[in-house]
Amino acid sequence: MKHIFLPITLLLASLGLQAQTTVNRDPVIAQLVGEVSADSLRSHVTNLVSFGTRHTLSNPNDPKRGINAARQWTLKKFQQFAKQSGGRLTARIDTWTLQPDGRRIDQVTQMGNVMATLKGTDPNDDRIFLVSGHIDSRVTDVMNRTADAPGANDDGSGTAAVIELCRVMSKVAFPATIIFVAVSGEEQGLQGANHLAQRAKDEKWNLEALLNNDIVGSNHSPDTRIIDNTRVRVFSEGLPGYQTDSVATNIRFYGQENDGKSRQLARYTKEIGERYVDQLEVVMIYRNDRFLRGGDHTPFVTRGFPAVRITEMNENFAHQHQDLRTQDGVEYGDYVKFMDFDYLRKNTAMNLAVLANLAKAPSMPQNVTVEARSLTNSTMLFWQAPKAGASAGRKIKGYYVLMRETHWPFWQKKFFAEKLGLTLPYSKDNYFFAVQAVSEDGNESLPVIPKPSLR
């Protein structure tokens, strides 16, 4: 029996190994992910903190202290990275003037979002992907513009992530355009994000995704005593915040309460982020933001753009919106020393993987429909090729049809199709479906939910 048992064991082990799933990573994206540096991120945050305060209403004329000094430093970093981009990256501060609003703006204020645009190489591809963090900081009193407000994690971490993403990604040519932005005025009422979102709407940007990073660099929650640098949250709305009344009937009729554009982006972020970044779980939170709070993605959501918020798993409120002090043995304040830069590295790398995969992927398939003229227990899906994706040397390998049970949070199965249609032996009563285009390198577009074909 011993002579028989050993070969069977080896055979079963061999079969088990053959059944393992292989994670396919685009080597270009994998290399970029590996270039994200915890040391660089620490340097970015330390420099941001060195400006003392980055309060939106701080003295704009001080060359060494305050938000304007921080903006100028960030602009110089972007301009430095532009030198390695082959002319593709341009940087500027988008400025405007805010009048007092009787709430959190009590004086005429010169505002500015620091923006670096990595222009896509495909002239036929007008898609834009945007990543943001807010450069301003605060202490307990939101109107206190003179006290030291280090803002290392809130939101030096998100701003540092944006700077690091620009450093690494500006060396590579992507077919679609990526914009890196450090917005101002988040703590004073999402002022910079509102300005940029309205600009995107007025100028009719084809903005397919916004990743907003706010508080992404610490892993320690003191009140729950949880320390964990292996999980990060992505917040997304389910029902659209834009023109909800006009689309509510269809949402209810088709059962798509969990399939808004931002929720699809969150699913995509989870899949791609976990594909490229080891020891990181992207946790989907079914809220637009944290309980009773808001962030810079919200102005984009309310204008109809797909946008999500990325935030650390366990916030430490002793190091957020606090005057610098020690009280009852607890040190309060948003200092660099309380951050975990390897955790920030992983969260930044996750952003990079998502942005790069989107920017390398074809556009979404067009006119995706599901056959609904007759009652069947199978599902027939049809679509048209993307309007961009085959130009500039890009060829579409095919399409993925995604499927999940109606109660399941993310896609469970993928079926590959080379043609513009696929019939599956699964009932549309029991499953949701979507279609995404795939490049030859395996980069997937955002998924498109089919509309019923009744004619």
FINULO-474039 format. One line per 2 residues: number of its first residue (from 1); their letters; for each residue x, y, z of C-alpha. Coordinates in Angstrom, 2 decimals. Layout:
NUM> A> X,Y,Z ~ ...
//
This chain:
1> MK> 0.00,0.00,0.00 ~ 2.86,2.36,0.68
3> HI> 4.12,2.01,-2.89 ~ 0.65,2.81,-4.24
5> FL> -0.11,5.70,-1.86 ~ 2.92,7.81,-2.71
7> PI> 2.35,8.05,-6.48 ~ -1.35,8.84,-5.95
9> TL> -0.42,11.60,-3.56 ~ 2.02,13.04,-6.05
11> LL> -0.58,12.78,-8.80 ~ -3.18,14.63,-6.73
13> AS> -0.63,17.32,-5.88 ~ 0.23,17.66,-9.55
15> LG> -3.44,17.97,-10.50 ~ -3.92,20.55,-7.79
17> LQ> -1.05,22.62,-9.09 ~ -2.43,22.46,-12.61
19> AQ> -5.79,23.73,-11.36 ~ -4.34,26.82,-9.72
21> TT> -5.34,30.15,-11.20 ~ -2.56,32.26,-12.67
23> VN> -2.77,36.02,-12.22 ~ -1.84,37.66,-15.51
25> RD> -0.08,40.98,-15.06 ~ 0.87,43.40,-17.82
27> PV> 4.69,43.56,-17.48 ~ 4.72,47.32,-18.14
29> IA> 2.26,47.98,-15.32 ~ 3.99,45.50,-13.02
31> QL> 7.30,47.31,-13.53 ~ 5.71,50.70,-12.79
33> VG> 4.09,49.33,-9.65 ~ 7.52,48.19,-8.50
35> EV> 8.93,51.70,-8.98 ~ 6.61,53.30,-6.40
37> SA> 8.90,54.14,-3.49 ~ 8.11,54.42,0.21
39> DS> 11.20,56.64,0.60 ~ 9.99,59.01,-2.13
41> LR> 6.56,59.19,-0.51 ~ 8.14,59.99,2.86
43> SH> 10.14,62.78,1.22 ~ 7.03,64.23,-0.45
45> VT> 5.07,64.24,2.82 ~ 7.98,65.70,4.81
47> NL> 8.31,68.54,2.32 ~ 4.58,69.27,2.46
49> VS> 4.66,69.35,6.26 ~ 7.64,71.74,6.20
51> FG> 5.37,74.59,5.10 ~ 3.96,74.78,8.65
53> TR> 0.34,75.11,7.62 ~ -1.39,74.59,4.31
55> HT> -4.64,76.17,5.39 ~ -6.64,77.52,2.44
57> LS> -6.83,80.99,4.03 ~ -3.16,81.16,5.08
59> NP> -0.95,84.05,3.98 ~ -0.59,83.74,0.18
61> ND> 2.46,86.05,0.06 ~ 4.78,84.09,2.34
63> PK> 7.33,82.22,0.16 ~ 8.14,79.65,2.84
65> RG> 4.94,79.06,4.80 ~ 1.33,78.46,3.87
67> IN> -0.67,76.94,1.08 ~ 0.67,79.04,-1.76
69> AA> 4.24,78.09,-0.91 ~ 3.15,74.43,-0.87
71> RQ> 1.42,74.84,-4.22 ~ 4.51,76.38,-5.79
73> WT> 6.66,73.52,-4.50 ~ 4.23,70.95,-5.91
75> LK> 4.19,72.72,-9.26 ~ 8.01,72.59,-9.38
77> KF> 7.90,68.85,-8.70 ~ 5.49,68.35,-11.60
79> QQ> 7.68,70.53,-13.84 ~ 10.69,68.46,-12.85
81> FA> 8.89,65.27,-13.91 ~ 7.88,66.90,-17.20
83> KQ> 11.52,66.82,-18.29 ~ 11.41,63.02,-18.46
85> SG> 8.10,62.81,-20.33 ~ 9.20,63.57,-23.87
87> GR> 6.97,66.62,-23.95 ~ 3.82,64.74,-22.96
89> LT> 3.52,66.20,-19.43 ~ 2.56,69.82,-18.79
91> AR> 1.94,71.45,-15.40 ~ 0.19,74.55,-14.20
93> ID> -1.81,76.02,-11.34 ~ -5.45,76.50,-12.28
95> TW> -6.39,79.69,-10.39 ~ -9.64,81.46,-9.59
97> TL> -10.97,83.84,-6.95 ~ -13.46,82.94,-4.22
99> QP> -15.70,85.54,-2.59 ~ -16.66,85.28,1.10
101> DG> -19.52,82.82,1.55 ~ -20.49,83.48,5.18
103> RR> -19.42,79.95,6.15 ~ -15.80,78.77,5.74
105> ID> -14.56,81.51,3.40 ~ -14.46,84.84,5.26
107> QV> -12.28,86.87,2.87 ~ -11.60,87.21,-0.83
109> TQ> -9.31,84.27,-1.51 ~ -7.06,83.40,-4.43
111> MG> -7.48,79.68,-5.05 ~ -5.42,77.23,-7.07
113> NV> -5.42,73.56,-8.05 ~ -1.98,72.24,-9.01
115> MA> -2.42,70.12,-12.13 ~ -0.12,67.97,-14.26
117> TL> -1.57,66.60,-17.50 ~ 0.03,63.56,-19.11
119> KG> -1.34,63.83,-22.63 ~ -2.42,60.62,-24.30
121> TD> -0.61,59.56,-27.47 ~ -3.73,58.51,-29.41
123> PN> -5.27,61.57,-31.12 ~ -8.52,59.65,-31.54
125> DD> -8.82,58.86,-27.83 ~ -10.33,61.72,-25.82
127> RI> -10.70,59.79,-22.56 ~ -9.42,61.38,-19.37
129> FL> -8.55,59.62,-16.10 ~ -8.00,61.80,-13.05
131> VS> -6.34,61.15,-9.69 ~ -6.51,63.64,-6.82
133> GH> -5.55,64.45,-3.27 ~ -6.16,67.73,-1.39
135> ID> -3.18,69.88,-0.52 ~ -4.80,71.99,2.23
137> SR> -4.66,71.19,5.95 ~ -6.36,72.33,9.15
139> VT> -6.46,72.02,12.95 ~ -9.46,71.77,15.28
141> DV> -10.93,75.17,14.35 ~ -11.49,75.03,10.60
143> MN> -11.04,78.82,10.43 ~ -7.66,78.84,12.22
145> RT> -5.28,79.84,9.41 ~ -2.17,80.67,11.51
147> AD> -1.57,77.66,13.76 ~ 0.77,74.90,12.67
149> AP> -1.25,72.27,10.80 ~ 1.16,69.56,9.55
151> GA> -1.51,67.63,7.65 ~ 0.87,64.73,7.13
153> ND> -1.83,62.14,6.57 ~ -4.83,64.43,5.96
155> DG> -4.12,64.91,3.21 ~ -0.38,65.01,2.76
157> SG> -0.66,61.29,2.08 ~ -3.09,61.75,-0.83
159> TA> -1.11,64.66,-2.27 ~ 2.15,62.69,-1.95
161> AV> 0.50,59.76,-3.72 ~ -0.47,62.06,-6.61
163> IE> 3.09,63.45,-6.82 ~ 4.60,59.96,-6.75
165> LC> 2.18,58.71,-9.40 ~ 3.22,61.59,-11.63
167> RV> 6.91,60.85,-11.01 ~ 6.61,57.21,-12.01
169> MS> 3.99,57.40,-14.77 ~ 5.28,60.48,-16.62
171> KV> 8.11,58.37,-18.09 ~ 5.64,56.17,-19.98
173> AF> 3.38,56.91,-22.95 ~ -0.28,56.02,-22.50
175> PA> -2.90,56.21,-25.28 ~ -5.39,58.07,-23.04
177> TI> -4.79,61.19,-20.93 ~ -4.09,61.08,-17.18
179> IF> -4.39,64.19,-14.99 ~ -2.68,64.41,-11.60
181> VA> -4.15,67.12,-9.39 ~ -3.58,68.50,-5.90
183> VS> -6.81,70.35,-5.15 ~ -7.22,73.22,-2.69
185> GE> -9.98,74.11,-0.29 ~ -11.26,70.66,0.65
187> EQ> -11.48,71.57,4.33 ~ -13.32,74.80,3.47
189> GL> -16.14,73.02,1.63 ~ -14.66,71.04,-1.31
191> QG> -13.91,74.29,-3.10 ~ -11.17,73.09,-5.42
193> AN> -13.01,69.93,-6.38 ~ -16.19,71.87,-7.09
195> HL> -14.27,74.22,-9.36 ~ -12.58,71.38,-11.25
197> AQ> -15.72,69.26,-11.57 ~ -17.67,72.21,-12.98
199> RA> -14.83,72.93,-15.38 ~ -14.88,69.29,-16.55
201> KD> -18.62,69.55,-17.14 ~ -18.48,72.93,-18.90
203> EK> -15.63,71.83,-21.15 ~ -17.32,68.47,-21.82
205> WN> -14.41,66.32,-20.72 ~ -14.76,62.64,-21.45
207> LE> -13.82,61.93,-17.84 ~ -14.27,58.18,-17.33
209> AL> -12.87,57.86,-13.82 ~ -11.70,59.89,-10.82
211> LN> -9.71,58.28,-8.00 ~ -9.74,60.59,-4.99
213> ND> -7.16,59.77,-2.32 ~ -7.85,61.27,1.09
215> IV> -6.16,59.92,4.25 ~ -4.36,56.88,2.87
217> GS> -1.15,56.65,4.89 ~ -1.82,55.33,8.41
219> NH> -2.81,51.90,9.68 ~ -3.62,52.36,13.38
221> SP> -7.05,52.87,14.97 ~ -6.51,53.54,18.69
223> DT> -10.08,53.20,19.95 ~ -10.55,49.78,18.32
225> RI> -6.86,48.83,18.76 ~ -6.62,47.61,15.17
227> ID> -3.32,47.84,13.35 ~ -3.54,46.60,9.77
229> NT> -1.71,47.71,6.63 ~ -3.19,45.06,4.36
231> RV> -6.61,46.60,3.67 ~ -7.81,49.87,2.14
233> RV> -11.34,51.16,1.58 ~ -12.90,52.33,-1.66
235> FS> -16.15,54.26,-1.23 ~ -18.71,54.43,-4.03
237> EG> -22.32,55.37,-4.49 ~ -24.82,52.86,-5.88
239> LP> -27.63,55.06,-7.11 ~ -26.43,57.92,-9.31
241> GY> -26.34,61.33,-7.66 ~ -26.88,62.95,-11.02
243> QT> -30.37,63.14,-12.58 ~ -31.61,60.40,-10.28
245> DS> -35.26,61.28,-10.79 ~ -35.07,60.88,-14.56
247> VA> -33.42,57.46,-14.40 ~ -35.01,56.06,-11.24
249> TN> -37.73,54.17,-13.11 ~ -35.23,52.24,-15.21
251> IR> -32.98,51.58,-12.22 ~ -35.87,50.02,-10.32
253> FY> -37.27,48.18,-13.34 ~ -33.94,46.56,-14.24
255> GQ> -32.83,46.04,-10.63 ~ -29.65,48.06,-11.05
257> EN> -29.55,49.79,-7.68 ~ -26.04,48.41,-7.17
259> DG> -24.66,49.16,-10.63 ~ -24.09,52.88,-10.93
261> KS> -20.97,54.08,-12.75 ~ -19.11,54.80,-9.54
263> RQ> -19.93,51.36,-8.13 ~ -18.59,49.81,-11.34
265> LA> -15.41,51.85,-10.95 ~ -15.07,50.57,-7.36
267> RY> -15.37,46.96,-8.54 ~ -12.75,47.64,-11.20
269> TK> -10.47,49.24,-8.60 ~ -10.72,46.18,-6.41
271> EI> -10.00,43.70,-9.19 ~ -7.08,45.55,-10.78
273> GE> -5.59,46.81,-7.52 ~ -5.48,43.35,-5.98
275> RY> -4.10,41.90,-9.22 ~ -0.93,44.01,-9.06
277> VD> -0.34,44.84,-5.39 ~ 0.55,42.00,-3.07
279> QL> -0.73,41.87,0.49 ~ -3.45,44.43,-0.13
281> EV> -7.21,43.87,-0.04 ~ -9.38,46.59,-1.55
283> VM> -12.54,46.66,0.59 ~ -15.64,48.01,-1.16
285> IY> -17.74,50.25,1.07 ~ -21.31,50.77,-0.13
287> RN> -21.44,54.46,0.71 ~ -20.43,57.50,-1.29
289> DR> -18.25,58.48,1.67 ~ -17.77,57.84,5.37
291> FL> -20.83,58.20,7.60 ~ -22.14,61.80,7.45
293> RG> -18.91,63.05,5.84 ~ -17.83,64.03,2.35
295> GD> -14.81,64.36,0.09 ~ -13.49,65.74,-3.16
297> HT> -14.99,62.99,-5.32 ~ -18.53,64.10,-4.43
299> PF> -18.67,67.19,-6.71 ~ -17.77,64.90,-9.61
301> VT> -20.37,62.31,-8.64 ~ -23.09,64.94,-8.43
303> RG> -22.23,66.08,-11.96 ~ -22.51,62.58,-13.40
305> FP> -18.84,61.51,-13.49 ~ -17.70,58.10,-12.16
307> AV> -15.72,58.85,-9.01 ~ -14.64,57.01,-5.86
309> RI> -12.89,57.86,-2.62 ~ -9.91,55.81,-1.42
311> TE> -9.21,55.95,2.33 ~ -7.22,53.92,4.83
313> MN> -9.05,51.12,6.62 ~ -8.64,52.39,10.19
315> EN> -8.67,56.15,10.69 ~ -7.00,57.68,13.74
317> FA> -9.02,60.70,14.81 ~ -6.38,61.81,17.31
319> HQ> -4.24,62.59,14.27 ~ -6.91,64.28,12.17
321> HQ> -8.31,67.84,12.47 ~ -6.52,68.33,15.80
323> DL> -4.66,71.16,17.51 ~ -1.09,70.05,18.30
325> RT> -1.03,69.05,21.96 ~ -0.62,66.28,24.51
327> QD> -3.71,65.69,26.65 ~ -4.29,62.94,29.22
329> GV> -1.20,61.18,27.93 ~ -2.40,61.18,24.31
331> EY> -0.45,63.07,21.66 ~ -2.74,64.83,19.21
333> GD> -1.72,66.09,15.80 ~ -1.25,64.95,12.21
335> YV> 2.51,64.29,12.27 ~ 4.75,62.38,9.86
337> KF> 5.85,60.04,12.65 ~ 2.38,58.52,12.88
339> MD> 2.36,57.35,9.26 ~ 3.17,53.97,7.68
341> FD> 4.97,54.65,4.41 ~ 5.00,51.07,3.20
343> YL> 1.22,51.10,3.54 ~ 1.12,54.39,1.62
345> RK> 3.34,52.75,-1.01 ~ 0.86,49.93,-1.50
347> NT> -2.10,52.28,-1.72 ~ -0.25,54.47,-4.22
349> AM> 0.71,51.41,-6.28 ~ -2.93,50.33,-6.31
351> NL> -3.87,53.71,-7.80 ~ -1.13,53.32,-10.40
353> AV> -2.29,49.88,-11.47 ~ -5.87,51.07,-11.96
355> LA> -4.90,54.25,-13.84 ~ -2.40,52.48,-16.09
357> NL> -4.76,49.62,-16.89 ~ -7.51,52.08,-17.79
359> AK> -5.26,54.32,-19.86 ~ -3.81,51.36,-21.79
361> AP> -7.18,49.69,-22.34 ~ -9.49,50.27,-25.30
363> SM> -12.55,52.45,-24.86 ~ -15.69,50.80,-23.59
365> PQ> -17.76,48.76,-26.07 ~ -20.71,50.62,-27.56
367> NV> -24.45,49.87,-27.62 ~ -24.32,46.84,-25.33
369> TV> -27.70,45.08,-25.30 ~ -29.30,41.94,-23.90
371> EA> -31.94,40.13,-25.97 ~ -35.28,40.47,-24.18
373> RS> -37.93,39.84,-26.85 ~ -38.73,36.33,-25.67
375> LT> -38.62,34.35,-22.43 ~ -35.56,32.09,-22.23
377> NS> -33.30,30.65,-19.57 ~ -30.22,31.64,-21.54
379> TM> -28.80,35.11,-22.11 ~ -27.85,36.61,-25.49
381> LF> -25.63,39.69,-25.42 ~ -24.62,41.92,-28.33
383> WQ> -22.40,45.00,-28.62 ~ -20.44,47.18,-31.00
385> AP> -16.72,47.86,-31.09 ~ -15.31,50.80,-29.11
387> KA> -15.08,54.12,-30.89 ~ -11.37,54.27,-30.00
389> GA> -8.84,51.59,-29.27 ~ -7.69,50.22,-32.60
391> SA> -5.80,53.38,-33.57 ~ -2.22,54.31,-32.68
393> GR> -1.14,50.70,-32.98 ~ -3.65,49.37,-30.46
395> KI> -5.55,46.27,-31.40 ~ -8.50,44.83,-29.54
397> KG> -7.94,41.24,-28.54 ~ -11.62,40.71,-27.78
399> YY> -14.19,41.20,-25.06 ~ -14.99,39.91,-21.61
401> VL> -18.58,39.18,-20.68 ~ -18.80,39.54,-16.90
403> MR> -21.35,37.75,-14.76 ~ -22.36,37.76,-11.11
405> ET> -25.29,36.59,-9.03 ~ -27.69,39.39,-8.18
407> HW> -26.69,39.42,-4.51 ~ -22.95,39.21,-5.15
409> PF> -20.82,42.35,-4.61 ~ -18.35,41.90,-7.49
411> WQ> -18.02,40.00,-10.76 ~ -17.67,36.24,-10.34
413> KK> -17.00,34.95,-13.87 ~ -15.49,36.18,-17.12
415> FF> -16.22,34.74,-20.55 ~ -13.97,35.71,-23.44
417> AE> -15.47,36.51,-26.85 ~ -13.73,37.51,-30.06
419> KL> -16.94,38.46,-31.87 ~ -19.55,41.11,-31.09
421> GL> -21.93,38.83,-29.26 ~ -22.18,35.85,-26.93
423> TL> -24.91,33.49,-25.74 ~ -24.56,32.07,-22.23
425> PY> -26.55,29.23,-20.58 ~ -27.35,31.42,-17.58
427> SK> -30.64,33.16,-16.88 ~ -30.82,36.95,-16.82
429> DN> -33.37,36.47,-14.03 ~ -30.61,35.23,-11.73
431> YF> -27.50,37.06,-12.87 ~ -26.22,40.49,-13.81
433> FA> -24.02,40.87,-16.88 ~ -21.63,43.46,-18.32
435> VQ> -19.20,43.69,-21.24 ~ -15.70,45.19,-21.39
437> AV> -13.20,45.50,-24.24 ~ -9.75,43.95,-23.86
439> SE> -6.46,44.98,-25.46 ~ -3.84,42.55,-26.75
441> DG> -1.87,43.21,-23.55 ~ -4.90,42.17,-21.48
443> NE> -5.92,45.65,-20.32 ~ -9.67,45.84,-19.71
445> SL> -11.95,48.82,-20.21 ~ -14.55,49.72,-17.63
447> PV> -17.56,47.40,-17.91 ~ -20.84,48.39,-19.57
449> IP> -24.19,47.15,-18.27 ~ -26.43,46.01,-21.17
451> KP> -29.70,47.65,-22.00 ~ -32.64,45.40,-22.98
453> SL> -33.32,44.93,-26.66 ~ -37.07,44.73,-27.16
455> R> -37.20,45.16,-30.95
//
